[in-house]
Amino acid sequence: MSGARPTLPRMRPLFAALMLALAACSTGPAAPIVEDVDVACTDEFCIVFPVGWETEAGDTYLAFSHPVAPGRSAATISSINLQAVVENAGGSWPATTENVVRALWQLLEDADVATLERVERLTGGVFRSEGSYEDGRLWHLLIPGPGNRGLAVEVRGPNTSWESHADVFFNNVEPLQ
């Protein structure tokens, strides 16, 4: 055993080199670590968001941007007319929530700005989806409401490191109506 060399010390430089290579392949700045959260509300909903995002509030929406990636990081939450999304994508109403999600992404794909990569059904009929958006990433959460109403939360970032911020936005949305 005296001639055996441990492999762990050799793996550290290899791991560090791999991380540098991955960072070099991603576009835009890495997301800052989420250390604390805050809450913003309208009359229709409340949402928890990572501290560091700048907030703009309207009567029926909230918009967020992050100074680490200006113009490339954004988040919004607002009411959405599910029927209008489906019909504008060429579908017919009524439609399932999953079909609304796919119709939304179809509209983005038709505009040549996004490509859907994954759709996931969460508890309560909520759908989370994600894909590429222009030269970055897009995460979307659709919360169905009564009739043709729903809430849509969208988070965009320059690369996948921003998913941790999307998770904070998505995990703490409270419809008030």
KAKANOR-V507944 format. One record per residue. N is the residue number from 0. RES is the residue in three letters. SS is DSSP state (2 for helix, 1 for strand, 0 for the rest). PSI is psi in degrees with one decimal (* if undefined). BURIAL is 1 if it has 24 or more other ideal C-beta (glycine too) atoms within 12 Angstrom, else 0. Layout:
((N & RES & SS & PSI & BURIAL) (N & RES & SS & PSI & BURIAL))
//
This chain:
((0 & MET & 0 & -17.9 & 0) (1 & SER & 0 & -24.9 & 0) (2 & GLY & 0 & -10.1 & 0) (3 & ALA & 0 & 138.1 & 0) (4 & ARG & 0 & 135.2 & 0) (5 & PRO & 0 & 143.7 & 0) (6 & THR & 0 & -17.8 & 0) (7 & LEU & 2 & -47.9 & 0) (8 & PRO & 2 & -32.4 & 0) (9 & ARG & 2 & -28.5 & 0) (10 & MET & 2 & -30.6 & 0) (11 & ARG & 2 & -50.3 & 0) (12 & PRO & 2 & -35.1 & 0) (13 & LEU & 2 & -43.5 & 0) (14 & PHE & 2 & -44.2 & 0) (15 & ALA & 2 & -41.6 & 0) (16 & ALA & 2 & -40.4 & 0) (17 & LEU & 2 & -43.6 & 0) (18 & MET & 2 & -40.5 & 0) (19 & LEU & 2 & -40.7 & 0) (20 & ALA & 2 & -41.8 & 0) (21 & LEU & 2 & -40.9 & 0) (22 & ALA & 2 & -36.5 & 0) (23 & ALA & 2 & -28.7 & 0) (24 & CYS & 2 & -22.9 & 0) (25 & SER & 0 & 153.5 & 1) (26 & THR & 0 & 139.4 & 0) (27 & GLY & 0 & 172.8 & 1) (28 & PRO & 0 & 150.9 & 0) (29 & ALA & 0 & 150.5 & 1) (30 & ALA & 0 & 141.4 & 1) (31 & PRO & 0 & 155.6 & 0) (32 & ILE & 0 & 135.6 & 0) (33 & VAL & 0 & 114.2 & 1) (34 & GLU & 0 & -28.8 & 0) (35 & ASP & 0 & 163.7 & 0) (36 & VAL & 1 & 163.6 & 0) (37 & ASP & 1 & 173.4 & 0) (38 & VAL & 1 & 139.1 & 0) (39 & ALA & 1 & 145.7 & 1) (40 & CYS & 1 & 155.0 & 1) (41 & THR & 0 & -173.3 & 1) (42 & ASP & 0 & -20.0 & 0) (43 & GLU & 0 & -23.9 & 1) (44 & PHE & 1 & 163.7 & 1) (45 & CYS & 1 & 149.4 & 1) (46 & ILE & 1 & 140.6 & 1) (47 & VAL & 1 & 137.1 & 1) (48 & PHE & 1 & 155.8 & 1) (49 & PRO & 1 & 136.9 & 1) (50 & VAL & 0 & 140.9 & 0) (51 & GLY & 0 & -20.4 & 1) (52 & TRP & 1 & 135.3 & 1) (53 & GLU & 1 & 140.5 & 0) (54 & THR & 1 & 138.9 & 1) (55 & GLU & 1 & 128.0 & 0) (56 & ALA & 1 & 135.1 & 0) (57 & GLY & 0 & -177.1 & 0) (58 & ASP & 0 & -36.3 & 0) (59 & THR & 0 & 10.8 & 0) (60 & TYR & 1 & 162.5 & 1) (61 & LEU & 1 & 138.2 & 1) (62 & ALA & 1 & 143.2 & 1) (63 & PHE & 1 & 148.5 & 1) (64 & SER & 1 & 155.6 & 1) (65 & HIS & 1 & 129.2 & 1) (66 & PRO & 2 & -15.3 & 0) (67 & VAL & 2 & -31.8 & 1) (68 & ALA & 2 & 68.6 & 1) (69 & PRO & 0 & 134.8 & 0) (70 & GLY & 0 & -10.0 & 0) (71 & ARG & 0 & -11.0 & 1) (72 & SER & 0 & 130.0 & 1) (73 & ALA & 1 & 151.8 & 1) (74 & ALA & 1 & 144.2 & 1) (75 & THR & 1 & 152.7 & 1) (76 & ILE & 1 & 132.9 & 1) (77 & SER & 1 & 167.3 & 1) (78 & SER & 1 & 153.5 & 1) (79 & ILE & 1 & 141.1 & 1) (80 & ASN & 1 & 102.7 & 0) (81 & LEU & 2 & -39.2 & 1) (82 & GLN & 2 & -42.9 & 0) (83 & ALA & 2 & -38.7 & 0) (84 & VAL & 2 & -50.1 & 1) (85 & VAL & 2 & -47.7 & 1) (86 & GLU & 2 & -36.4 & 0) (87 & ASN & 2 & -23.5 & 0) (88 & ALA & 0 & 2.4 & 1) (89 & GLY & 0 & 5.5 & 0) (90 & GLY & 0 & -177.5 & 0) (91 & SER & 0 & 151.5 & 0) (92 & TRP & 0 & 141.2 & 0) (93 & PRO & 0 & 160.1 & 0) (94 & ALA & 0 & 155.9 & 1) (95 & THR & 0 & 160.6 & 0) (96 & THR & 2 & -39.6 & 1) (97 & GLU & 2 & -38.8 & 1) (98 & ASN & 2 & -31.7 & 1) (99 & VAL & 2 & -44.8 & 1) (100 & VAL & 2 & -48.0 & 1) (101 & ARG & 2 & -34.8 & 1) (102 & ALA & 2 & -41.0 & 1) (103 & LEU & 2 & -47.3 & 1) (104 & TRP & 2 & -32.9 & 1) (105 & GLN & 2 & -40.4 & 1) (106 & LEU & 2 & -41.4 & 1) (107 & LEU & 2 & -40.0 & 1) (108 & GLU & 2 & -40.6 & 0) (109 & ASP & 2 & -29.7 & 0) (110 & ALA & 0 & 2.3 & 0) (111 & ASP & 0 & 38.2 & 0) (112 & VAL & 0 & -12.4 & 0) (113 & ALA & 1 & 159.4 & 1) (114 & THR & 1 & 123.1 & 0) (115 & LEU & 1 & 135.1 & 1) (116 & GLU & 1 & -28.9 & 0) (117 & ARG & 1 & 138.6 & 0) (118 & VAL & 1 & 134.6 & 1) (119 & GLU & 1 & 129.4 & 0) (120 & ARG & 1 & 130.4 & 0) (121 & LEU & 0 & 177.8 & 0) (122 & THR & 2 & 149.7 & 0) (123 & GLY & 2 & 13.0 & 0) (124 & GLY & 2 & 11.0 & 0) (125 & VAL & 0 & 143.7 & 1) (126 & PHE & 1 & 132.5 & 1) (127 & ARG & 1 & 136.1 & 1) (128 & SER & 1 & 161.6 & 1) (129 & GLU & 1 & 160.0 & 1) (130 & GLY & 1 & -170.6 & 1) (131 & SER & 1 & 149.9 & 1) (132 & TYR & 1 & 117.6 & 1) (133 & GLU & 0 & -115.4 & 0) (134 & ASP & 0 & 27.5 & 0) (135 & GLY & 1 & -147.4 & 1) (136 & ARG & 1 & 152.3 & 1) (137 & LEU & 1 & 130.9 & 1) (138 & TRP & 1 & 138.5 & 1) (139 & HIS & 1 & 139.6 & 1) (140 & LEU & 1 & 128.0 & 1) (141 & LEU & 1 & 122.0 & 1) (142 & ILE & 1 & 108.3 & 1) (143 & PRO & 1 & 147.3 & 1) (144 & GLY & 0 & -160.7 & 1) (145 & PRO & 0 & 144.9 & 0) (146 & GLY & 0 & -124.8 & 0) (147 & ASN & 0 & 18.6 & 0) (148 & ARG & 1 & 153.3 & 1) (149 & GLY & 1 & 176.7 & 1) (150 & LEU & 1 & 137.4 & 1) (151 & ALA & 1 & 130.9 & 1) (152 & VAL & 1 & 127.8 & 1) (153 & GLU & 1 & 134.6 & 1) (154 & VAL & 1 & 129.9 & 1) (155 & ARG & 1 & 144.1 & 1) (156 & GLY & 1 & 163.5 & 1) (157 & PRO & 0 & -17.2 & 1) (158 & ASN & 0 & 177.8 & 1) (159 & THR & 2 & -16.1 & 1) (160 & SER & 2 & -18.2 & 1) (161 & TRP & 2 & -3.2 & 1) (162 & GLU & 2 & -32.6 & 1) (163 & SER & 2 & -32.1 & 1) (164 & HIS & 2 & -40.2 & 1) (165 & ALA & 2 & -40.7 & 1) (166 & ASP & 2 & -41.9 & 1) (167 & VAL & 2 & -48.5 & 1) (168 & PHE & 2 & -44.2 & 1) (169 & PHE & 2 & -30.7 & 1) (170 & ASN & 2 & -8.9 & 1) (171 & ASN & 0 & 57.7 & 1) (172 & VAL & 1 & 130.4 & 1) (173 & GLU & 1 & 106.2 & 0) (174 & PRO & 1 & 138.4 & 1) (175 & LEU & 0 & -8.6 & 0) (176 & GLN & 0 & * & 0))
//
